[in-house]
Amino acid sequence: MYLTASPIDLPALLLESRPSDGALCLFLGVVRNENDGLPTTSIQYEAYGPMAEAEMARIADALARDFPTVRIRMQHRVGLLSVGEASVAIAAVSPHRAEAFAACRAAIDRVKATVPIWKKEFHPDGSSGWVDPTAGTQ
Amino acid sequence: MKIRLLHFASFREAIGRDEESREVAEGTRVSELWSALGGEVPLFRRFPSPPPAAVNREYVPADTVLREGDEVAFLPPVAGG
């Protein structure tokens, strides 16, 4: 399962390294206290659950092909998160750091691009809004 | 024929429900379903072209022909991470 309604289980992500592994690269996405100049108090993450699981599995398969020496674990949270909480975690292990960094970077970029997850930001004044990463680019 | 249509995030709020069973004509394409929804939801008419769509939990092109029992969703701009 790639999605979780509970806090991200880091020990589960930091899978046992093989004796040949010399690098573990961990990326955490964390809820920030502002976005585009607007203060944020919390973020509600909503997913199209079954498709998000399927899409993350497709991404994992593609990463395994693109980075054959790297093993990757990923988790994404859903539900209401406060500032400072981790919303997504990617762990990549490999014999050397270059592939681990590259695979970790590719993983988070692909997750953000295609996995059907949405976030609604809540502001201190009680207002809220859906985040649209494409706004201003069309 | 019947399809199952799911709504998420801003689209769910605009249409006021999270899923529905919908009757569509044989041969209906994803893009035609989106046009039909535009007749009901003003927000949807603001899109110059259909947003990314999924059929049976996989991204599909807008000219995809729907089949009986398909699970269909139009996806607002995704914002994971």
Backbone of each chain as ProteinMPNN parsed JSONL, in Angstrom:
{"seq_chain_A": "MYLTASPIDLPALLLESRPSDGALCLFLGVVRNENDGLPTTSIQYEAYGPMAEAEMARIADALARDFPTVRIRMQHRVGLLSVGEASVAIAAVSPHRAEAFAACRAAIDRVKATVPIWKKEFHPDGSSGWVDPTAGTQ", "coords_chain_A": {"N_chain_A": [[0.842, -1.207, 0.0], [0.612, 2.125, -0.932], [-0.58, 4.443, -0.106], [-1.424, 6.113, 2.936], [-3.36, 6.666, 5.841], [-2.351, 7.135, 8.231], [0.395, 8.496, 10.23], [3.479, 8.692, 8.403], [5.384, 5.769, 8.123], [8.424, 5.646, 8.909], [10.549, 3.779, 9.677], [9.635, 1.498, 8.346], [9.99, 2.226, 5.759], [12.692, 2.514, 5.514], [14.122, 0.281, 4.388], [15.792, -2.868, 4.843], [19.141, -2.785, 3.983], [20.98, -4.195, 1.293], [24.041, -6.091, 1.409], [25.543, -5.026, -0.587], [24.711, -2.455, -0.849], [25.45, 0.966, -0.654], [24.388, 3.407, -0.286], [21.723, 5.366, 0.927], [19.011, 7.231, 0.108], [16.814, 9.565, 1.294], [13.777, 11.186, 0.837], [11.622, 13.585, 2.187], [8.502, 15.064, 1.917], [7.112, 17.933, 3.294], [4.553, 19.551, 5.153], [4.192, 22.949, 4.625], [4.326, 26.294, 6.026], [3.289, 28.264, 4.432], [1.997, 29.189, 1.171], [2.573, 30.395, -1.998], [2.682, 32.942, -0.859], [0.53, 33.032, 0.842], [-0.478, 32.4, 4.158], [-0.493, 29.151, 5.636], [-2.29, 26.808, 7.571], [-3.021, 24.164, 7.743], [-3.317, 21.174, 5.71], [-5.566, 19.446, 3.694], [-5.395, 16.308, 2.369], [-6.558, 14.639, -0.426], [-7.341, 11.661, -2.132], [-7.789, 9.769, -5.157], [-8.202, 6.902, -4.353], [-7.874, 3.99, -5.219], [-6.888, 4.393, -7.831], [-4.68, 6.017, -7.352], [-3.04, 4.259, -5.924], [-2.588, 2.386, -7.965], [-1.308, 3.985, -9.852], [1.005, 4.772, -8.499], [2.184, 2.3, -8.273], [2.687, 1.812, -10.971], [4.549, 3.824, -11.419], [6.582, 2.943, -9.726], [7.298, 0.569, -11.021], [8.267, 1.594, -13.452], [10.424, 3.084, -12.502], [12.016, 1.05, -11.54], [12.811, -0.082, -13.901], [14.172, 2.072, -15.066], [16.146, 2.649, -13.228], [17.959, 0.312, -12.517], [19.684, -0.541, -10.485], [18.696, 0.386, -8.166], [16.589, 0.257, -5.279], [13.321, 1.154, -4.371], [11.146, 2.668, -2.032], [7.933, 3.996, -1.328], [5.66, 6.27, 0.21], [2.544, 7.935, 0.603], [0.679, 10.353, 2.281], [-2.793, 10.647, 3.238], [-5.609, 12.686, 4.189], [-6.06, 15.037, 6.945], [-3.421, 17.219, 7.5], [-1.036, 18.835, 9.601], [1.062, 21.8, 9.721], [4.452, 21.021, 9.261], [4.18, 18.287, 9.339], [4.968, 15.197, 7.678], [4.094, 14.622, 4.35], [4.681, 13.053, 2.22], [6.914, 10.394, 1.462], [9.971, 9.189, 0.188], [12.158, 6.594, -0.262], [15.288, 5.583, -1.356], [17.543, 3.074, -2.138], [20.852, 2.091, -3.004], [23.869, 0.805, -4.551], [25.65, 2.959, -4.925], [25.804, 6.551, -4.36], [25.003, 8.292, -6.428], [23.043, 7.113, -8.151], [21.063, 6.655, -6.275], [20.306, 9.239, -5.405], [19.407, 10.253, -7.885], [17.305, 8.519, -8.577], [15.577, 8.923, -6.456], [14.908, 11.599, -6.765], [13.675, 11.477, -9.299], [11.518, 9.876, -8.627], [9.922, 11.424, -6.796], [9.316, 13.572, -8.446], [7.791, 12.309, -10.459], [5.672, 11.273, -8.978], [4.44, 13.621, -8.094], [3.606, 14.598, -10.529], [1.692, 12.871, -11.732], [0.151, 11.234, -9.965], [-3.109, 10.76, -8.739], [-3.817, 12.832, -6.522], [-4.985, 15.34, -4.364], [-4.804, 18.612, -2.864], [-6.16, 20.574, -0.277], [-5.767, 23.699, 0.976], [-5.775, 25.199, 4.168], [-6.316, 28.336, 5.672], [-5.249, 30.843, 8.123], [-7.386, 32.616, 8.522], [-9.621, 31.119, 8.252], [-10.438, 30.603, 5.712], [-10.202, 28.59, 2.683], [-8.665, 26.661, 0.045], [-8.326, 24.839, -3.052], [-5.26, 23.528, -4.17], [-3.695, 24.432, -7.148], [-1.389, 23.438, -9.21], [-1.048, 24.076, -11.853], [-1.963, 26.582, -12.257], [-1.598, 29.752, -13.67], [0.226, 28.875, -15.466], [-0.953, 28.271, -17.782]], "CA_chain_A": [[0.0, 0.0, 0.0], [1.394, 3.354, -1.024], [-1.278, 5.522, 0.606], [-1.67, 5.835, 4.337], [-4.066, 7.698, 6.601], [-1.589, 7.293, 9.481], [1.714, 9.096, 9.99], [4.368, 7.87, 7.582], [6.153, 4.806, 8.913], [9.783, 5.728, 8.37], [11.325, 2.529, 9.782], [9.208, 0.544, 7.32], [10.529, 2.677, 4.467], [14.152, 2.369, 5.496], [14.238, -1.171, 4.287], [17.119, -3.438, 5.038], [20.052, -2.669, 2.853], [21.769, -5.373, 0.923], [25.467, -5.834, 1.698], [26.149, -4.26, -1.691], [24.211, -1.079, -0.852], [26.292, 1.926, 0.059], [23.731, 4.716, -0.22], [20.276, 5.436, 1.125], [18.572, 8.608, -0.064], [15.447, 9.702, 1.804], [13.131, 12.48, 0.643], [10.34, 13.806, 2.855], [7.764, 16.286, 1.63], [6.586, 18.356, 4.595], [3.58, 20.648, 5.042], [4.857, 24.236, 4.853], [3.394, 27.25, 6.645], [2.752, 29.236, 3.467], [2.081, 28.805, -0.228], [2.328, 31.575, -2.833], [2.521, 34.126, -0.034], [-0.615, 32.903, 1.748], [-0.163, 31.507, 5.273], [-1.221, 27.88, 5.665], [-2.291, 26.177, 8.892], [-3.102, 22.713, 7.558], [-3.658, 20.765, 4.347], [-6.344, 18.211, 3.556], [-5.014, 15.545, 1.182], [-7.609, 13.74, -0.913], [-6.835, 10.826, -3.219], [-8.601, 8.76, -5.848], [-7.399, 5.874, -3.721], [-7.452, 2.836, -6.027], [-6.062, 4.81, -8.974], [-3.401, 6.501, -6.818], [-2.237, 3.061, -5.652], [-2.187, 1.804, -9.249], [-0.373, 4.893, -10.516], [2.287, 4.691, -7.799], [2.766, 1.003, -8.651], [3.231, 1.992, -12.329], [5.772, 4.631, -11.27], [7.615, 2.071, -9.13], [7.754, -0.343, -12.078], [9.074, 2.366, -14.404], [11.685, 3.432, -11.836], [12.834, -0.169, -11.465], [13.419, -0.244, -15.229], [15.074, 3.19, -15.35], [17.252, 2.635, -12.261], [17.962, -1.105, -12.135], [20.48, -0.853, -9.282], [18.079, 1.074, -7.02], [15.297, -0.184, -4.761], [12.601, 2.345, -3.913], [9.896, 2.559, -1.274], [7.235, 5.291, -1.321], [4.38, 6.385, 0.919], [1.918, 9.255, 0.556], [-0.402, 10.45, 3.264], [-4.072, 11.294, 2.944], [-6.244, 13.198, 5.394], [-5.71, 16.396, 7.366], [-2.061, 17.303, 8.051], [-0.631, 20.142, 10.112], [2.393, 22.278, 9.327], [5.551, 20.234, 9.821], [3.993, 16.847, 9.163], [5.411, 14.673, 6.386], [2.988, 14.209, 3.486], [5.157, 12.04, 1.279], [8.274, 9.93, 1.739], [10.586, 8.339, -0.834], [13.471, 6.076, 0.149], [15.97, 4.893, -2.451], [18.843, 2.507, -1.75], [21.619, 1.574, -4.141], [25.287, 0.647, -4.209], [26.354, 4.244, -4.905], [24.87, 7.641, -4.081], [24.501, 9.015, -7.603], [21.767, 6.532, -8.599], [20.057, 6.819, -5.221], [19.81, 10.609, -5.516], [18.685, 10.421, -9.152], [16.049, 7.776, -8.533], [14.723, 9.572, -5.454], [14.427, 12.819, -7.41], [12.736, 11.08, -10.351], [10.314, 9.336, -7.988], [9.038, 12.478, -6.27], [8.827, 14.353, -9.593], [6.73, 11.557, -11.145], [4.519, 11.207, -8.07], [3.747, 14.914, -8.117], [3.066, 14.888, -11.865], [0.589, 12.049, -12.254], [-0.675, 10.485, -8.999], [-4.312, 11.54, -8.467], [-3.933, 13.313, -5.141], [-5.266, 16.779, -4.36], [-4.691, 19.17, -1.516], [-6.899, 21.794, 0.044], [-5.05, 24.43, 2.022], [-6.573, 26.0, 5.099], [-5.603, 29.541, 6.072], [-5.582, 31.258, 9.495], [-8.669, 33.343, 8.592], [-10.723, 30.173, 8.083], [-10.69, 30.318, 4.301], [-9.476, 27.422, 2.179], [-8.681, 26.571, -1.409], [-7.605, 23.721, -3.671], [-4.002, 23.913, -4.794], [-3.651, 24.137, -8.58], [-0.013, 23.693, -9.66], [-1.03, 24.544, -13.24], [-2.45, 27.96, -12.315], [-0.599, 30.713, -14.104], [1.118, 28.311, -16.478], [-1.723, 27.952, -18.985]], "C_chain_A": [[0.879, 1.261, 0.0], [0.747, 4.506, -0.256], [-1.481, 5.121, 2.058], [-2.402, 7.004, 4.988], [-3.359, 7.948, 7.933], [-0.268, 7.989, 9.176], [2.629, 8.128, 9.253], [5.287, 7.036, 8.471], [7.579, 4.754, 8.371], [10.584, 4.433, 8.524], [10.935, 1.514, 8.711], [9.787, 0.918, 5.958], [12.033, 2.436, 4.367], [14.479, 0.882, 5.506], [15.67, -1.629, 4.459], [17.961, -3.266, 3.788], [20.675, -4.02, 2.556], [23.231, -5.07, 1.25], [26.119, -4.974, 0.613], [25.678, -2.804, -1.701], [25.113, -0.167, -0.036], [25.631, 3.273, 0.225], [22.24, 4.549, 0.028], [19.894, 6.902, 1.058], [17.115, 8.687, 0.348], [14.938, 11.107, 1.516], [11.835, 12.502, 1.429], [9.758, 15.109, 2.351], [7.013, 16.654, 2.902], [5.629, 19.526, 4.397], [4.238, 21.947, 5.516], [3.834, 25.241, 5.375], [2.909, 28.357, 5.713], [2.829, 28.657, 2.072], [1.698, 30.016, -1.068], [2.006, 32.804, -1.991], [1.342, 34.084, 0.924], [-0.247, 31.97, 2.894], [-1.062, 30.277, 5.279], [-1.147, 27.307, 7.072], [-2.334, 24.659, 8.78], [-3.48, 22.425, 6.11], [-4.44, 19.458, 4.407], [-5.918, 17.533, 2.259], [-6.129, 14.577, 0.836], [-7.048, 12.952, -2.085], [-7.969, 10.069, -3.893], [-7.859, 7.469, -5.517], [-6.94, 4.738, -4.625], [-6.573, 3.235, -7.215], [-4.703, 5.316, -8.494], [-2.485, 5.318, -6.505], [-1.698, 2.48, -6.963], [-1.132, 2.669, -9.927], [0.996, 4.852, -9.824], [2.971, 3.351, -8.099], [3.374, 1.104, -10.06], [4.534, 2.788, -12.272], [6.902, 3.772, -10.713], [8.179, 1.119, -10.18], [8.671, 0.387, -13.063], [10.424, 2.733, -13.789], [12.609, 2.219, -11.761], [13.518, -0.429, -12.807], [14.485, 0.826, -15.475], [16.313, 3.193, -14.449], [17.407, 1.213, -11.708], [18.766, -1.416, -10.871], [19.814, -0.329, -8.007], [16.803, 0.362, -6.59], [14.626, 1.009, -4.103], [11.379, 1.958, -3.101], [9.275, 3.949, -1.231], [5.986, 5.196, -0.465], [3.865, 7.81, 0.768], [0.757, 9.28, 1.527], [-1.663, 11.034, 2.667], [-4.675, 11.732, 4.272], [-5.72, 14.582, 5.748], [-4.344, 16.412, 8.054], [-1.754, 18.721, 8.504], [0.747, 20.509, 9.579], [3.464, 21.44, 10.026], [5.388, 18.742, 9.659], [4.438, 16.415, 7.763], [4.217, 14.164, 5.594], [3.405, 13.111, 2.523], [6.59, 11.656, 1.657], [8.722, 9.002, 0.625], [11.927, 7.885, -0.274], [14.051, 5.28, -1.007], [17.309, 4.37, -1.945], [19.534, 1.928, -2.978], [23.088, 1.453, -3.733], [26.006, 1.984, -4.064], [25.362, 5.398, -4.859], [24.265, 8.281, -5.328], [23.157, 8.455, -8.063], [20.687, 6.719, -7.548], [19.451, 8.222, -5.272], [18.936, 10.761, -6.76], [17.331, 9.726, -9.112], [15.063, 8.43, -7.564], [14.094, 10.829, -6.065], [13.383, 12.485, -8.485], [11.424, 10.603, -9.725], [9.395, 10.455, -7.511], [8.493, 13.333, -7.419], [7.67, 13.63, -10.286], [5.489, 11.461, -10.276], [3.723, 12.513, -8.152], [3.055, 15.163, -9.454], [1.8, 14.11, -12.19], [-0.284, 11.348, -11.213], [-1.894, 11.33, -8.614], [-4.531, 11.808, -6.974], [-4.109, 14.824, -5.224], [-5.1, 17.304, -2.954], [-5.456, 20.476, -1.403], [-6.194, 22.458, 1.207], [-6.022, 25.221, 2.872], [-5.709, 27.143, 5.622], [-6.064, 29.995, 7.459], [-6.94, 31.969, 9.596], [-9.862, 32.421, 8.355], [-11.031, 29.847, 6.631], [-9.86, 29.103, 3.859], [-9.539, 27.415, 0.666], [-7.889, 25.386, -1.906], [-6.354, 24.24, -4.35], [-4.036, 23.488, -6.261], [-2.253, 24.458, -9.101], [0.043, 24.224, -11.091], [-1.48, 25.999, -13.35], [-1.311, 28.886, -12.725], [0.355, 30.172, -15.141], [0.381, 28.04, -17.775], [-2.023, 29.202, -19.795]], "O_chain_A": [[1.769, 1.417, 0.836], [1.431, 5.427, 0.189], [-1.683, 3.948, 2.372], [-2.107, 8.17, 4.724], [-3.723, 8.861, 8.673], [0.147, 8.07, 8.02], [2.566, 6.914, 9.448], [5.879, 7.531, 9.431], [7.905, 3.943, 7.504], [11.247, 4.023, 7.571], [11.778, 0.762, 8.222], [10.042, 0.056, 5.116], [12.571, 2.188, 3.288], [15.017, 0.325, 6.463], [16.621, -0.877, 4.247], [17.526, -3.572, 2.677], [20.868, -4.858, 3.437], [23.611, -3.903, 1.356], [27.111, -4.287, 0.859], [26.19, -2.0, -2.48], [25.487, -0.471, 1.096], [26.217, 4.188, 0.803], [21.583, 3.705, -0.58], [20.38, 7.72, 1.84], [16.274, 7.962, -0.183], [15.568, 12.096, 1.891], [11.04, 11.565, 1.358], [10.431, 16.14, 2.353], [6.361, 15.81, 3.517], [5.874, 20.396, 3.561], [4.76, 22.04, 6.627], [2.629, 25.066, 5.193], [2.209, 29.275, 6.139], [3.619, 27.751, 1.806], [0.63, 30.598, -0.877], [1.157, 33.612, -2.365], [1.167, 34.995, 1.733], [0.243, 30.867, 2.654], [-2.249, 30.362, 4.965], [-0.087, 27.311, 7.698], [-1.761, 23.95, 9.608], [-3.909, 23.317, 5.378], [-4.041, 18.501, 5.07], [-6.059, 18.105, 1.179], [-6.588, 13.801, 1.674], [-6.356, 13.509, -2.937], [-8.985, 9.767, -3.268], [-7.012, 7.003, -6.28], [-5.737, 4.535, -4.787], [-5.635, 2.52, -7.569], [-3.688, 5.076, -9.147], [-1.288, 5.368, -6.789], [-0.522, 2.13, -7.067], [-0.176, 2.153, -10.507], [2.029, 4.894, -10.492], [4.198, 3.282, -8.17], [4.444, 0.551, -10.316], [5.496, 2.477, -12.974], [8.041, 3.861, -11.171], [9.387, 0.885, -10.229], [9.714, -0.133, -13.459], [11.449, 2.699, -14.471], [13.826, 2.342, -11.9], [14.643, -0.926, -12.86], [15.555, 0.542, -16.014], [17.38, 3.668, -14.838], [17.032, 0.944, -10.567], [18.548, -2.455, -10.248], [20.303, -0.567, -6.903], [16.024, -0.085, -7.432], [15.26, 1.776, -3.377], [10.662, 1.021, -3.453], [9.979, 4.952, -1.114], [5.331, 4.154, -0.424], [4.636, 8.769, 0.799], [-0.044, 8.347, 1.587], [-1.616, 11.812, 1.714], [-4.312, 11.228, 5.335], [-5.025, 15.219, 4.955], [-4.128, 15.721, 9.049], [-2.165, 19.69, 7.865], [1.488, 19.671, 9.065], [3.386, 21.186, 11.228], [6.353, 17.995, 9.821], [4.303, 17.163, 6.795], [3.422, 13.371, 6.098], [2.572, 12.329, 2.066], [7.371, 12.492, 2.112], [7.967, 8.142, 0.172], [12.739, 8.711, 0.142], [13.387, 4.409, -1.57], [18.111, 5.122, -1.392], [18.899, 1.359, -3.865], [23.489, 1.95, -2.68], [26.866, 2.14, -3.197], [24.211, 5.247, -5.271], [23.133, 8.762, -5.288], [22.23, 9.217, -8.336], [19.521, 6.922, -7.887], [18.233, 8.38, -5.194], [17.849, 11.334, -6.692], [16.328, 10.281, -9.561], [13.861, 8.48, -7.827], [12.901, 11.082, -5.899], [12.34, 13.133, -8.569], [10.345, 10.896, -10.24], [8.199, 10.429, -7.8], [7.343, 13.77, -7.375], [6.68, 14.259, -10.659], [4.371, 11.557, -10.781], [2.497, 12.504, -8.263], [2.039, 15.856, -9.512], [0.914, 14.639, -12.861], [-1.379, 10.902, -11.555], [-1.744, 12.483, -8.21], [-5.294, 11.13, -6.286], [-3.476, 15.497, -6.037], [-5.231, 16.567, -1.977], [-5.414, 21.341, -2.277], [-6.039, 21.873, 2.279], [-6.964, 25.831, 2.368], [-4.542, 26.957, 5.966], [-7.131, 29.593, 7.925], [-7.577, 31.927, 10.649], [-10.996, 32.891, 8.267], [-11.794, 28.924, 6.345], [-8.951, 28.659, 4.559], [-10.377, 28.092, 0.072], [-6.911, 24.969, -1.286], [-6.384, 25.269, -5.024], [-4.36, 22.345, -6.583], [-1.955, 25.613, -9.403], [1.067, 24.766, -11.506], [-1.388, 26.59, -14.426], [-0.205, 28.808, -12.191], [1.202, 30.905, -15.651], [0.989, 27.629, -18.763], [-2.664, 29.119, -20.843]]}, "seq_chain_B": "MKIRLLHFASFREAIGRDEESREVAEGTRVSELWSALGGEVPLFRRFPSPPPAAVNREYVPADTVLREGDEVAFLPPVAGG", "coords_chain_B": {"N_chain_B": [[-26.277, 2.667, -22.153], [-24.728, 2.01, -18.949], [-22.488, 3.891, -16.922], [-20.037, 4.383, -14.3], [-19.455, 7.287, -12.622], [-16.968, 9.207, -11.159], [-16.17, 11.812, -8.825], [-13.789, 14.232, -7.81], [-12.129, 16.295, -5.348], [-11.89, 19.688, -6.272], [-13.676, 19.388, -8.383], [-15.55, 17.638, -7.37], [-16.669, 19.237, -5.384], [-17.777, 21.213, -6.996], [-19.747, 19.882, -8.43], [-21.188, 18.698, -6.51], [-21.446, 16.076, -5.566], [-19.952, 12.837, -4.921], [-19.931, 10.553, -6.432], [-21.647, 8.913, -9.142], [-24.092, 7.046, -10.96], [-24.424, 6.808, -14.387], [-26.235, 7.245, -17.382], [-25.217, 6.713, -20.613], [-24.917, 7.161, -24.185], [-24.253, 4.427, -26.436], [-20.977, 4.242, -27.717], [-20.183, 6.708, -26.857], [-17.701, 9.154, -26.34], [-14.917, 9.986, -24.157], [-14.41, 12.748, -24.25], [-16.874, 13.717, -25.111], [-18.519, 13.099, -22.995], [-17.457, 14.839, -21.136], [-18.178, 17.298, -22.269], [-20.944, 17.105, -21.988], [-21.175, 17.201, -19.224], [-20.371, 19.794, -18.839], [-22.635, 21.199, -19.459], [-24.01, 21.093, -17.142], [-22.425, 21.986, -15.08], [-21.087, 24.987, -14.368], [-18.356, 25.612, -13.796], [-16.949, 23.682, -15.22], [-17.169, 24.47, -17.822], [-15.267, 26.338, -18.183], [-12.931, 25.204, -18.898], [-10.67, 24.996, -21.549], [-10.148, 22.671, -22.921], [-10.849, 19.143, -22.45], [-10.064, 18.045, -19.108], [-7.381, 15.945, -17.781], [-8.312, 12.519, -17.979], [-9.52, 9.509, -16.452], [-10.093, 6.104, -17.073], [-11.317, 3.274, -15.657], [-9.33, 3.485, -13.728], [-6.989, 4.303, -14.952], [-5.016, 6.581, -16.837], [-6.428, 7.962, -19.803], [-6.689, 8.803, -23.326], [-8.595, 11.636, -24.6], [-10.274, 10.902, -26.671], [-11.124, 8.38, -26.19], [-13.392, 5.672, -26.339], [-16.215, 5.023, -24.411], [-17.255, 2.229, -22.39], [-19.821, -0.093, -21.379], [-20.301, -0.153, -17.897], [-17.881, 1.044, -17.253], [-15.546, 2.693, -15.065], [-15.279, 5.997, -14.575], [-13.403, 9.002, -14.392], [-12.888, 12.478, -14.235], [-10.03, 14.41, -13.826], [-9.098, 16.892, -11.611], [-6.412, 19.377, -11.603], [-3.604, 17.637, -10.488], [-2.041, 17.485, -7.257], [-0.18, 16.274, -5.554], [2.293, 15.402, -3.025]], "CA_chain_B": [[-25.458, 1.862, -21.239], [-24.427, 2.718, -17.7], [-21.109, 4.007, -16.44], [-19.914, 4.94, -12.957], [-18.671, 8.512, -12.76], [-16.457, 9.647, -9.856], [-15.759, 13.224, -8.772], [-12.806, 14.467, -6.753], [-11.572, 17.605, -5.008], [-12.671, 20.859, -6.702], [-14.769, 18.941, -9.258], [-16.56, 17.066, -6.465], [-17.383, 20.341, -4.749], [-18.539, 21.943, -8.012], [-20.901, 19.11, -8.894], [-21.977, 18.442, -5.308], [-21.532, 14.66, -5.189], [-18.655, 12.211, -5.181], [-20.033, 9.575, -7.513], [-22.979, 8.731, -9.693], [-24.26, 6.13, -12.071], [-24.863, 7.684, -15.454], [-26.628, 6.609, -18.632], [-24.64, 7.379, -21.798], [-25.182, 6.425, -25.422], [-23.184, 3.583, -26.978], [-20.043, 4.976, -28.565], [-19.823, 8.004, -26.281], [-16.276, 9.318, -26.045], [-14.607, 10.713, -22.923], [-14.557, 14.194, -24.496], [-18.305, 14.027, -25.221], [-19.045, 13.073, -21.633], [-17.03, 16.087, -20.499], [-19.036, 18.369, -22.806], [-22.268, 16.966, -21.375], [-21.069, 17.69, -17.842], [-20.272, 21.248, -18.908], [-23.986, 21.741, -19.482], [-24.552, 21.078, -15.785], [-21.506, 22.584, -14.104], [-20.436, 26.153, -14.992], [-16.895, 25.546, -13.65], [-16.374, 22.806, -16.23], [-17.163, 25.136, -19.138], [-14.113, 27.235, -18.255], [-11.772, 24.475, -19.415], [-10.603, 25.066, -23.001], [-10.178, 21.286, -23.422], [-11.124, 18.27, -21.306], [-8.929, 17.776, -18.216], [-6.982, 14.536, -17.824], [-9.393, 11.614, -17.608], [-9.14, 8.125, -16.167], [-11.109, 5.073, -17.222], [-10.886, 2.088, -14.911], [-8.154, 3.805, -12.895], [-5.803, 4.538, -15.768], [-5.168, 7.73, -17.736], [-6.794, 7.62, -21.179], [-6.87, 9.962, -24.208], [-9.962, 12.17, -24.588], [-11.127, 10.297, -27.71], [-11.439, 7.006, -25.782], [-14.814, 5.322, -26.352], [-16.623, 4.415, -23.137], [-17.95, 0.943, -22.452], [-20.712, -0.434, -20.282], [-19.683, -0.497, -16.62], [-16.61, 1.732, -17.015], [-15.399, 3.65, -13.962], [-14.731, 7.164, -15.257], [-13.184, 10.176, -13.553], [-12.12, 13.602, -14.747], [-9.142, 14.708, -12.72], [-8.601, 18.26, -11.448], [-4.937, 19.374, -11.585], [-3.14, 16.885, -9.319], [-1.176, 18.311, -6.412], [0.411, 15.466, -4.49], [3.603, 15.801, -2.531]], "C_chain_B": [[-25.101, 2.705, -20.02], [-22.921, 2.759, -17.435], [-21.159, 4.529, -15.009], [-18.972, 6.119, -13.059], [-18.275, 9.0, -11.367], [-15.999, 11.105, -9.935], [-14.841, 13.447, -7.584], [-12.5, 15.961, -6.579], [-12.464, 18.748, -5.514], [-13.833, 20.455, -7.608], [-15.905, 18.358, -8.412], [-17.374, 18.191, -5.816], [-18.252, 21.084, -5.754], [-19.81, 21.2, -8.403], [-21.757, 18.633, -7.714], [-22.196, 16.976, -4.958], [-20.211, 13.988, -5.56], [-18.732, 11.069, -6.184], [-21.468, 9.446, -7.968], [-22.939, 7.645, -10.758], [-24.897, 6.958, -13.171], [-25.173, 6.884, -16.714], [-25.984, 7.391, -19.783], [-24.914, 6.51, -23.02], [-23.985, 5.55, -25.78], [-22.263, 4.452, -27.825], [-19.638, 6.335, -28.022], [-18.332, 8.046, -25.962], [-16.109, 10.126, -24.762], [-14.849, 12.215, -23.113], [-16.023, 14.596, -24.574], [-18.971, 14.0, -23.846], [-18.682, 14.369, -20.911], [-17.897, 17.26, -20.984], [-20.416, 18.317, -22.162], [-22.25, 17.494, -19.942], [-20.994, 19.214, -17.802], [-21.631, 21.919, -18.944], [-24.583, 21.844, -18.087], [-23.712, 21.874, -14.795], [-20.749, 23.752, -14.753], [-18.906, 26.096, -14.922], [-16.26, 24.76, -14.793], [-16.302, 23.478, -17.6], [-15.955, 26.048, -19.29], [-12.874, 26.527, -18.804], [-11.764, 24.523, -20.939], [-10.637, 23.668, -23.632], [-10.405, 20.383, -22.213], [-9.889, 18.093, -20.424], [-8.512, 16.31, -18.359], [-8.128, 13.651, -17.315], [-8.825, 10.229, -17.337], [-10.339, 7.235, -16.435], [-10.542, 3.81, -16.573], [-9.5, 2.278, -14.303], [-6.858, 3.961, -13.671], [-6.059, 5.74, -16.664], [-5.508, 7.251, -19.144], [-6.865, 8.902, -22.007], [-8.354, 10.36, -24.256], [-10.861, 11.515, -25.635], [-11.48, 8.836, -27.394], [-12.953, 6.78, -25.754], [-15.15, 4.573, -25.055], [-17.357, 3.108, -23.38], [-18.802, 0.761, -21.209], [-19.913, -0.773, -19.01], [-18.361, 0.193, -16.325], [-16.682, 2.609, -15.762], [-14.633, 4.839, -14.531], [-14.524, 8.29, -14.248], [-12.432, 11.235, -14.351], [-11.31, 14.143, -13.567], [-8.76, 16.191, -12.694], [-7.064, 18.213, -11.408], [-4.421, 18.685, -10.307], [-2.081, 17.699, -8.562], [-0.59, 17.512, -5.255], [1.767, 16.014, -4.066], [3.508, 16.742, -1.359]], "O_chain_B": [[-25.161, 3.934, -20.05], [-22.195, 1.798, -17.688], [-22.181, 5.047, -14.559], [-17.838, 5.987, -13.518], [-19.13, 9.187, -10.501], [-15.511, 11.566, -10.967], [-15.076, 12.926, -6.493], [-12.598, 16.758, -7.511], [-13.659, 18.776, -5.218], [-14.872, 21.114, -7.602], [-17.08, 18.567, -8.712], [-18.598, 18.11, -5.713], [-19.344, 21.537, -5.412], [-20.836, 21.823, -8.677], [-22.902, 18.217, -7.894], [-23.054, 16.666, -4.131], [-19.453, 14.488, -6.39], [-17.708, 10.657, -6.73], [-22.394, 9.829, -7.253], [-21.904, 7.37, -11.365], [-25.817, 7.733, -12.91], [-24.446, 5.953, -17.062], [-26.19, 8.599, -19.905], [-25.114, 5.3, -22.914], [-22.844, 5.889, -25.468], [-22.734, 5.308, -28.574], [-18.843, 7.042, -28.642], [-17.775, 7.107, -25.394], [-17.013, 10.844, -24.334], [-15.421, 12.872, -22.244], [-16.385, 15.695, -24.152], [-19.878, 14.786, -23.572], [-19.492, 14.928, -20.171], [-18.297, 18.111, -20.189], [-20.991, 19.353, -21.828], [-23.193, 18.152, -19.502], [-21.481, 19.848, -16.866], [-21.777, 23.064, -18.516], [-25.541, 22.586, -17.866], [-24.224, 22.376, -13.794], [-19.872, 23.533, -15.589], [-18.229, 26.485, -15.874], [-15.183, 25.108, -15.278], [-15.479, 23.107, -18.437], [-15.646, 26.487, -20.398], [-11.883, 27.176, -19.138], [-12.748, 24.133, -21.568], [-11.108, 23.51, -24.759], [-10.182, 20.802, -21.078], [-8.777, 18.0, -20.942], [-9.218, 15.523, -18.991], [-8.817, 13.992, -16.353], [-7.806, 9.829, -17.899], [-11.466, 7.569, -16.069], [-9.446, 3.353, -16.899], [-8.638, 1.4, -14.345], [-5.768, 3.777, -13.129], [-7.159, 5.915, -17.188], [-4.952, 6.263, -19.624], [-7.079, 9.98, -21.452], [-9.241, 9.548, -23.993], [-12.084, 11.563, -25.508], [-12.061, 8.14, -28.226], [-13.7, 7.595, -25.214], [-14.465, 3.628, -24.664], [-17.988, 2.904, -24.418], [-18.559, 1.352, -20.157], [-18.977, -1.572, -19.045], [-17.77, -0.035, -15.269], [-17.723, 3.184, -15.442], [-13.474, 4.706, -14.924], [-15.353, 8.509, -13.365], [-11.466, 10.932, -15.052], [-11.828, 14.311, -12.463], [-8.165, 16.693, -13.648], [-6.479, 17.149, -11.205], [-4.753, 19.092, -9.194], [-1.337, 18.486, -9.147], [-0.508, 17.996, -4.126], [2.304, 16.949, -4.661], [4.532, 17.171, -0.827]]}, "name": "protein", "num_of_chains": 2, "seq": "MYLTASPIDLPALLLESRPSDGALCLFLGVVRNENDGLPTTSIQYEAYGPMAEAEMARIADALARDFPTVRIRMQHRVGLLSVGEASVAIAAVSPHRAEAFAACRAAIDRVKATVPIWKKEFHPDGSSGWVDPTAGTQMKIRLLHFASFREAIGRDEESREVAEGTRVSELWSALGGEVPLFRRFPSPPPAAVNREYVPADTVLREGDEVAFLPPVAGG"}
